Amino acid sequence: MAASKFGFMAANNISMWRTGRTAVPLSHLPKIAELLRVDVVSIFLLWLKQYKVRNDSAPSILIEVLERRLMSANEAEVIKTLRHATRNADPAFSAAVHSAIALAVTN
């Protein structure tokens, strides 16, 4: 097997992953995310969805819950700031606060 330019996987493995002939090993996800410059959470969710395709016994609810709850590293920083500002309370925010947050992150 010829080594790929990435050094941790063979070129034919990449081809088999791309065509779906074999699964991407879970241990490779962090490096793949780094190489693609995407958040590892996004890659992990894609991996889970592909796992579900290959293994029908995998619970769909697990993927649905994780998809709703997991966040990227950048999103986690926003949540961390929010929790600090509210002293870990769980306040209900008004529509005006939601609008202000949306405005703040789009500028």
Contacts in CASP RR format, 6 or more apart in sequence:
PFRMAT RR
TARGET T0000
AUTHOR 0000-0000-0000
METHOD contacts of the structure
MODEL  1
MAASKFGFMAANNISMWRTGRTAVPLSHLPKIAELLRVDVVSIFLLWLKQ
YKVRNDSAPSILIEVLERRLMSANEAEVIKTLRHATRNADPAFSAAVHSA
IALAVTN
1 10 0 8 1.000
1 11 0 8 1.000
1 12 0 8 1.000
1 13 0 8 1.000
2 10 0 8 1.000
2 11 0 8 1.000
2 12 0 8 1.000
3 10 0 8 1.000
3 11 0 8 1.000
4 10 0 8 1.000
4 11 0 8 1.000
4 13 0 8 1.000
4 14 0 8 1.000
6 31 0 8 1.000
6 35 0 8 1.000
8 28 0 8 1.000
8 31 0 8 1.000
9 28 0 8 1.000
13 22 0 8 1.000
16 22 0 8 1.000
17 23 0 8 1.000
17 24 0 8 1.000
20 50 0 8 1.000
23 47 0 8 1.000
23 50 0 8 1.000
23 51 0 8 1.000
23 54 0 8 1.000
24 32 0 8 1.000
24 47 0 8 1.000
24 50 0 8 1.000
26 47 0 8 1.000
29 40 0 8 1.000
29 43 0 8 1.000
29 44 0 8 1.000
29 47 0 8 1.000
30 40 0 8 1.000
32 43 0 8 1.000
33 39 0 8 1.000
33 40 0 8 1.000
33 42 0 8 1.000
33 43 0 8 1.000
34 40 0 8 1.000
36 43 0 8 1.000
39 72 0 8 1.000
39 73 0 8 1.000
39 74 0 8 1.000
41 70 0 8 1.000
41 71 0 8 1.000
41 72 0 8 1.000
41 73 0 8 1.000
42 72 0 8 1.000
44 70 0 8 1.000
45 63 0 8 1.000
45 66 0 8 1.000
45 67 0 8 1.000
45 70 0 8 1.000
48 58 0 8 1.000
48 62 0 8 1.000
48 63 0 8 1.000
48 66 0 8 1.000
49 63 0 8 1.000
51 58 0 8 1.000
52 58 0 8 1.000
52 60 0 8 1.000
52 63 0 8 1.000
71 79 0 8 1.000
78 105 0 8 1.000
93 101 0 8 1.000
END
